[in-house]
Structure formats: C-alpha cells, structure tokens
Amino acid sequence: INLASGDKTKAPDERHHDQTQATFATFQLGFRNKLFLDLTGRIDWPSMLAGGNKQYVFYPSVGISGVISDMVDLTPAGISFLKARFSYSEVGNPPPRYLTTELVYTVVNGQLSSNTDGLLKGLKAELTRSYEAGINVKFLGGKISLDATYYTSNTYNQLYTLKNPLSTGSTNIYLNAGKVQNYGVEAAMGVKQNLGPMHWNSNVTFTLNRNKIKELIPEYIINDILQPAIKEMAVSTALNGAYQMILKEGGNAGDIYVRGLLRDSHGNIWVSSTTGEIRADDTLIKAGSAMPKYNIGWRNSFSYKGFDLSFLLDARVGGVTVSATQSYLDGYG
C-alpha cells in the first residue's frame, strides 16, 4: 500500500477458523462369503457447537447384505447373480458458527459491530436418518443387469431463524425444529450384447423422489411466554410478488403459489366497465411443485474395431415453473 499516494485499505469484514475433530470406527463380519454385516460409527466435535450443551454429534450406520444366488440355485430361472441389501444410516450438518458462544464482535467496513442474536445453548446439528433396501440381479450370465433401491429419509433439527421482540435485547432467535421426509426409488437396467462384430452396451436409469413436510415449528417459548406453532412460511418471493415458494405442513419443499386474476361472484374474470382493466387477486393459489415427477435417462454405446460411439437421452418429467419475465410481458400485452 502506498500511503503517500493516498491509497486506503479496510480491515477484512470477517475472519474465522472452523475445525472439526472426529473419530471413526468400522466393523465388518462375513459368514461363508454369503452373508455380510457392516457397522460404522463416527463422532464429530465441530467447533460450531463449542459452548453449547452438547458439543458432539454421533453418526451410526448398519448394513446387511446377502448373496442369495450363492445360497439357492437360481439358474433354472435364468438368474446368474442375486444380491439383497438393507441399510440404516445417520448423517448431519453442524449449524453456523457463533450461535452457541458469548457475544461476538466483528469488524464490518472498518467499524466494530456486535452480534445481537439470541444465544442457543441447546443448539443441535441437523440430522437425517435414512433407510434403504435394494437388490442387484444379473440374468443370462450378466448380459442383463438390474440394480433397484427403495429409500426413505427423515430430516430433523433444521435451523430456523425467527425475529425476536425488541424487548428481549436480541434481534433473532434460532430454533431446531421441523421434520421433512423424502422417499423414492432409484433403478438402473443394463444390457450387454454383441451384434456380430459390434459390441452394444445400453443402460436405462430411473429416479423418483417424493418430498413431504411433516412438521415445521411447534410451540416455542420466548421470555417465558409460549408462542404459537408455525405451520406455514414463505421462503422465496418474486420481485413483483407474482409468486411465492411457501413451506406448509403437509406440502413439499418445492410448492409454488401464484396470484390469479380477480373474479366476480360467478367465477368470471372481473373487467372494469370503464377502463377495461383487469386486476390480480391478492389470494395465493397453489400452482404445483417445482420438483419433477421422475427423471429418466437412456445411454447407448457401440464399439466396433476400436471405434466408439455413444449417445444419451435424458428427461426430467413433471414439475411446474414460473417466469416473472413472461408475467410482465403478458401484463403489458
């Protein structure tokens, strides 16, 4: 920095150092190379939980699998390999820093600023519990293969930020709450076949996921006063207010709500008799979900005397979208 030239610098807005210390253990047991048991356990001590009541997070998992084709002869059915599996696991994310520690001062644009958020000594890490069940099958000596999985997962302890009353002396309060469920299917089928001197490999993949908000924020206490449960909240709003993404108990995380046109008592669009103007209705109506019904892909590859050719067809089916630009253009005719 050349001070003589009048150049100035500002102190960095923020400096921090996050650290996670962890221990991990795994245990594997096999029986006659046909039945297998896998156990894992991990304990994390993230610095973001320092100062809280619970400063560690434990993530266990268990998996059981068996090669059925080694236990029973399935060749009369054309099955050359069959494996079944089941697993349970827990994973999570630590919260942002400074939420469990005492008052923190930071430098913002060269000026000292204090953190006025309410402290949460009982803060917990976000936790997801997942179950999976699946099979791996090969037919006709491996020419045809199928890998299918059904899963369900529930996410708990999500972090919500709520405004505190001014009388509390803090700006925000943080709460661990919510329960979101995801379940679905993942499947892949492959074919390997020689077409004369040409080798053909084809794979079809299919994924389907369903999301449901089981719970948002139950009743909570601020300054010894019981606050009502929150069953609905907006998470995203367009600049012109034309649409919102709203979380509701019983809905899903991709629900889109839009404003329709003002209608009369008979359900007809209201039109001004003098100016011909139409107006937007302030009531939000659900347009649908941004999440697709399913995804599907089809990949083919061909090999012939050292030359390879492949192509992929991919589709995202279902789900609604909203264009604020289209809304403006329609509004102006």
C-alpha positions as CSV (number, residue, x, y, z in Angstrom):
1,I,0.0,0.0,0.0
2,N,1.4,3.4,-1.0
3,L,0.4,5.7,1.9
4,A,1.9,8.7,0.1
5,S,-0.5,8.3,-2.8
6,G,-3.5,8.4,-0.5
7,D,-4.4,4.8,-1.0
8,K,-6.5,3.4,1.8
9,T,-7.5,-0.1,2.9
10,K,-10.2,-1.5,5.0
11,A,-9.9,-4.2,7.6
12,P,-11.4,-7.5,6.5
13,D,-15.1,-7.9,7.2
14,E,-14.7,-11.3,8.8
15,R,-12.0,-13.8,9.8
16,H,-12.8,-17.1,11.3
17,H,-11.4,-20.6,11.7
18,D,-13.7,-23.6,11.8
19,Q,-12.5,-27.0,12.9
20,T,-14.0,-30.5,13.2
21,Q,-12.3,-33.2,15.2
22,A,-13.7,-36.7,14.7
23,T,-13.2,-40.4,15.5
24,F,-14.4,-43.2,13.2
25,A,-14.7,-46.9,13.6
26,T,-15.9,-49.7,11.3
27,F,-16.7,-53.4,11.8
28,Q,-17.2,-56.0,9.2
29,L,-18.4,-59.5,9.6
30,G,-18.9,-62.1,6.9
31,F,-20.4,-65.6,7.0
32,R,-19.2,-68.1,4.5
33,N,-18.8,-65.3,2.0
34,K,-22.6,-65.2,1.5
35,L,-23.9,-63.0,4.3
36,F,-22.3,-59.8,5.4
37,L,-22.7,-57.3,8.3
38,D,-21.2,-53.8,8.2
39,L,-21.2,-51.4,11.2
40,T,-19.8,-47.9,11.4
41,G,-19.7,-45.2,14.0
42,R,-18.5,-41.6,13.8
43,I,-18.3,-38.9,16.5
44,D,-17.7,-35.3,15.4
45,W,-16.7,-32.4,17.6
46,P,-17.4,-29.4,15.3
47,S,-16.2,-26.0,16.6
48,M,-19.6,-24.5,15.7
49,L,-21.1,-26.3,18.7
50,A,-18.4,-25.0,21.1
51,G,-20.1,-23.5,24.2
52,G,-23.3,-25.5,23.7
53,N,-24.8,-28.0,26.0
54,K,-23.9,-30.9,23.6
55,Q,-20.7,-30.3,21.7
56,Y,-20.5,-33.6,19.7
57,V,-22.6,-35.5,17.1
58,F,-22.8,-39.2,16.8
59,Y,-23.5,-40.8,13.3
60,P,-24.0,-44.6,13.3
61,S,-24.8,-46.9,10.3
62,V,-25.6,-50.5,9.8
63,G,-25.8,-52.6,6.6
64,I,-26.8,-56.2,6.0
65,S,-26.4,-57.9,2.6
66,G,-26.6,-61.4,1.3
67,V,-25.8,-63.1,-2.0
68,I,-28.9,-65.1,-2.5
69,S,-27.6,-66.8,-5.7
70,D,-24.9,-68.4,-3.6
71,M,-27.4,-69.8,-1.1
72,V,-30.0,-71.1,-3.6
73,D,-29.6,-72.3,-7.2
74,L,-31.4,-69.8,-9.4
75,T,-30.1,-70.8,-12.8
76,P,-33.3,-72.5,-13.8
77,A,-34.9,-69.0,-13.6
78,G,-32.1,-67.6,-15.7
79,I,-30.7,-65.7,-12.8
80,S,-26.9,-65.9,-12.6
81,F,-26.5,-63.4,-9.6
82,L,-28.8,-62.1,-7.0
83,K,-27.9,-59.9,-4.0
84,A,-30.2,-58.3,-1.5
85,R,-29.2,-55.5,0.9
86,F,-30.6,-53.3,3.7
87,S,-29.0,-50.4,5.5
88,Y,-29.7,-47.7,8.1
89,S,-27.6,-44.6,8.4
90,E,-27.5,-41.2,10.1
91,V,-25.7,-38.1,8.7
92,G,-25.9,-34.4,9.7
93,N,-24.7,-30.9,9.3
94,P,-23.4,-28.6,12.0
95,P,-25.0,-25.1,12.5
96,P,-23.4,-21.8,11.5
97,R,-20.7,-20.5,13.8
98,Y,-21.1,-18.2,16.8
99,L,-24.6,-19.2,17.7
100,T,-23.7,-21.0,20.9
101,T,-20.9,-18.7,22.1
102,E,-21.0,-15.4,24.0
103,L,-21.4,-12.0,22.4
104,V,-19.1,-11.8,19.3
105,Y,-17.6,-8.6,17.9
106,T,-16.7,-8.4,14.2
107,V,-15.2,-5.7,12.0
108,V,-17.5,-4.5,9.2
109,N,-16.2,-1.9,6.8
110,G,-13.6,-0.8,9.4
111,Q,-16.2,-0.4,12.2
112,L,-16.8,-2.6,15.2
113,S,-20.1,-4.4,15.1
114,S,-21.7,-6.8,17.7
115,N,-23.7,-9.9,17.2
116,T,-27.1,-9.3,18.7
117,D,-28.6,-12.7,18.0
118,G,-30.0,-14.7,20.9
119,L,-27.7,-17.5,22.0
120,L,-28.9,-21.0,21.9
121,K,-27.1,-23.3,24.3
122,G,-29.2,-26.2,23.3
123,L,-28.5,-25.9,19.6
124,K,-28.2,-29.3,17.8
125,A,-26.8,-30.3,14.5
126,E,-29.2,-31.1,11.6
127,L,-29.8,-34.8,11.5
128,T,-31.0,-37.1,8.7
129,R,-32.0,-40.7,9.3
130,S,-32.2,-42.9,6.2
131,Y,-33.3,-46.4,5.4
132,E,-32.5,-48.2,2.1
133,A,-33.4,-51.6,0.7
134,G,-32.3,-52.9,-2.7
135,I,-31.4,-55.7,-5.0
136,N,-28.7,-56.4,-7.6
137,V,-29.7,-59.0,-10.2
138,K,-27.9,-60.4,-13.3
139,F,-29.6,-62.5,-15.9
140,L,-28.2,-64.8,-18.6
141,G,-24.6,-64.7,-17.4
142,G,-24.5,-61.0,-16.9
143,K,-26.0,-59.9,-20.2
144,I,-28.9,-58.2,-18.5
145,S,-28.5,-56.5,-15.1
146,L,-30.8,-54.7,-12.7
147,D,-30.0,-52.5,-9.7
148,A,-33.0,-51.2,-7.8
149,T,-33.2,-49.3,-4.5
150,Y,-36.1,-48.0,-2.4
151,Y,-35.2,-45.4,0.2
152,T,-36.9,-43.2,2.8
153,S,-35.2,-40.5,4.9
154,N,-36.4,-38.0,7.6
155,T,-34.5,-34.8,8.4
156,Y,-34.8,-33.3,11.9
157,N,-33.4,-30.4,13.8
158,Q,-33.4,-28.0,10.9
159,L,-32.3,-24.5,11.9
160,Y,-35.0,-21.7,11.7
161,T,-34.3,-18.0,12.3
162,L,-37.2,-16.0,13.8
163,K,-37.4,-12.4,14.8
164,N,-37.3,-11.6,18.5
165,P,-39.4,-8.9,20.2
166,L,-37.3,-5.7,20.7
167,S,-37.8,-6.0,24.4
168,T,-35.6,-9.1,24.5
169,G,-32.5,-7.2,23.5
170,S,-31.6,-9.6,20.7
171,T,-32.5,-9.4,17.0
172,N,-33.1,-13.1,16.2
173,I,-33.7,-16.4,17.9
174,Y,-32.7,-19.7,16.4
175,L,-34.7,-22.9,16.8
176,N,-34.1,-26.5,16.0
177,A,-37.4,-27.8,14.6
178,G,-39.0,-29.3,11.6
179,K,-39.3,-32.8,10.1
180,V,-39.1,-33.3,6.3
181,Q,-39.5,-36.7,4.7
182,N,-38.1,-37.9,1.4
183,Y,-38.8,-41.3,-0.1
184,G,-38.4,-42.8,-3.6
185,V,-36.9,-45.3,-6.0
186,E,-33.7,-45.4,-7.9
187,A,-33.3,-48.1,-10.6
188,A,-30.9,-48.9,-13.4
189,M,-31.1,-51.6,-16.0
190,G,-28.3,-52.6,-18.4
191,V,-27.9,-54.8,-21.4
192,K,-24.6,-56.0,-22.9
193,Q,-24.8,-57.8,-26.2
194,N,-22.6,-58.5,-29.2
195,L,-24.3,-57.6,-32.6
196,G,-22.0,-59.5,-34.9
197,P,-18.5,-57.8,-34.7
198,M,-20.1,-54.8,-32.8
199,H,-20.4,-54.6,-29.0
200,W,-23.6,-52.9,-27.7
201,N,-24.0,-51.6,-24.2
202,S,-27.3,-50.0,-23.2
203,N,-28.3,-48.6,-19.8
204,V,-31.6,-47.1,-18.6
205,T,-31.8,-45.1,-15.3
206,F,-34.9,-44.1,-13.4
207,T,-35.3,-41.9,-10.3
208,L,-38.4,-40.9,-8.4
209,N,-38.5,-38.8,-5.2
210,R,-41.4,-37.6,-3.1
211,N,-40.9,-34.9,-0.5
212,K,-43.3,-34.1,2.3
213,I,-43.1,-31.5,5.1
214,K,-44.3,-33.4,8.2
215,E,-43.8,-30.6,10.6
216,L,-42.4,-27.0,10.7
217,I,-42.1,-25.2,14.0
218,P,-44.0,-26.4,17.1
219,E,-44.9,-24.2,20.0
220,Y,-41.8,-22.5,21.5
221,I,-41.0,-20.2,24.4
222,I,-39.5,-16.6,24.3
223,N,-39.0,-14.9,27.7
224,D,-41.1,-17.5,29.4
225,I,-44.0,-16.8,27.0
226,L,-45.4,-19.6,25.0
227,Q,-45.5,-18.8,21.3
228,P,-48.0,-20.5,18.9
229,A,-46.8,-23.1,16.4
230,I,-45.8,-22.0,12.9
231,K,-47.3,-24.2,10.2
232,E,-46.6,-22.1,7.2
233,M,-43.8,-19.8,6.0
234,A,-42.7,-18.1,2.7
235,V,-39.1,-18.8,1.8
236,S,-38.9,-17.1,-1.6
237,T,-40.8,-14.2,-3.2
238,A,-40.6,-12.7,-6.8
239,L,-39.8,-9.1,-7.1
240,N,-43.3,-8.2,-8.2
241,G,-45.0,-10.5,-5.7
242,A,-46.3,-12.6,-8.6
243,Y,-45.4,-15.9,-6.9
244,Q,-44.0,-17.3,-3.7
245,M,-42.4,-20.6,-2.6
246,I,-44.2,-21.5,0.6
247,L,-43.5,-24.2,3.1
248,K,-46.6,-25.7,4.6
249,E,-47.1,-28.7,6.8
250,G,-48.4,-31.5,4.5
251,G,-46.9,-29.8,1.4
252,N,-43.4,-30.2,-0.1
253,A,-40.3,-28.0,-0.2
254,G,-40.9,-27.1,-3.9
255,D,-44.5,-25.8,-3.7
256,I,-45.1,-22.7,-5.8
257,Y,-48.0,-20.3,-5.1
258,V,-49.2,-17.7,-7.6
259,R,-51.7,-14.8,-7.8
260,G,-54.6,-15.4,-10.0
261,L,-56.9,-12.8,-11.6
262,L,-59.7,-11.1,-9.6
263,R,-63.1,-12.8,-10.3
264,D,-66.7,-11.9,-9.6
265,S,-69.2,-14.0,-7.6
266,H,-69.9,-16.2,-10.6
267,G,-66.2,-17.1,-11.2
268,N,-65.8,-14.8,-14.2
269,I,-62.7,-12.6,-14.6
270,W,-63.5,-9.1,-13.3
271,V,-63.1,-6.4,-16.0
272,S,-63.6,-2.7,-15.3
273,S,-66.6,-1.4,-17.2
274,T,-64.9,2.0,-17.8
275,T,-61.2,1.2,-18.5
276,G,-61.3,-2.5,-19.4
277,E,-58.7,-3.1,-16.6
278,I,-58.3,-6.5,-15.0
279,R,-56.7,-6.9,-11.6
280,A,-54.6,-9.5,-9.8
281,D,-56.2,-11.3,-6.9
282,D,-54.4,-11.0,-3.6
283,T,-55.2,-14.6,-2.7
284,L,-52.4,-17.0,-3.5
285,I,-53.3,-20.3,-5.1
286,K,-51.1,-23.3,-5.4
287,A,-49.7,-23.8,-9.0
288,G,-47.9,-27.0,-8.2
289,S,-44.5,-28.2,-7.3
290,A,-41.2,-27.3,-8.9
291,M,-40.0,-30.9,-8.2
292,P,-40.2,-33.4,-11.1
293,K,-42.4,-36.4,-11.0
294,Y,-39.5,-38.5,-12.1
295,N,-36.2,-38.5,-14.1
296,I,-35.2,-41.0,-16.7
297,G,-32.1,-41.4,-18.9
298,W,-31.1,-43.8,-21.6
299,R,-27.4,-44.2,-22.6
300,N,-26.2,-46.4,-25.5
301,S,-22.7,-47.1,-26.6
302,F,-21.3,-49.0,-29.6
303,S,-17.8,-50.4,-30.1
304,Y,-16.5,-51.6,-33.4
305,K,-12.8,-52.3,-34.3
306,G,-11.5,-49.6,-32.0
307,F,-14.2,-47.0,-32.8
308,D,-16.6,-45.9,-30.0
309,L,-19.9,-44.1,-30.4
310,S,-22.3,-43.2,-27.6
311,F,-25.3,-41.0,-27.0
312,L,-27.6,-40.1,-24.1
313,L,-31.2,-39.2,-23.9
314,D,-32.2,-37.5,-20.6
315,A,-35.7,-36.4,-19.4
316,R,-37.0,-34.5,-16.4
317,V,-40.7,-35.2,-16.4
318,G,-43.2,-33.1,-14.4
319,G,-42.9,-30.1,-12.2
320,V,-44.1,-26.5,-12.8
321,T,-42.0,-23.4,-13.4
322,V,-42.9,-19.7,-13.2
323,S,-41.4,-16.9,-15.4
324,A,-41.6,-13.4,-13.9
325,T,-40.5,-12.1,-17.3
326,Q,-43.4,-13.8,-19.0
327,S,-45.7,-12.4,-16.3
328,Y,-44.5,-8.8,-17.1
329,L,-44.8,-9.3,-20.9
330,D,-48.3,-10.7,-20.6
331,G,-49.3,-7.8,-18.3
332,Y,-48.2,-5.3,-20.9
333,G,-49.9,-7.2,-23.7
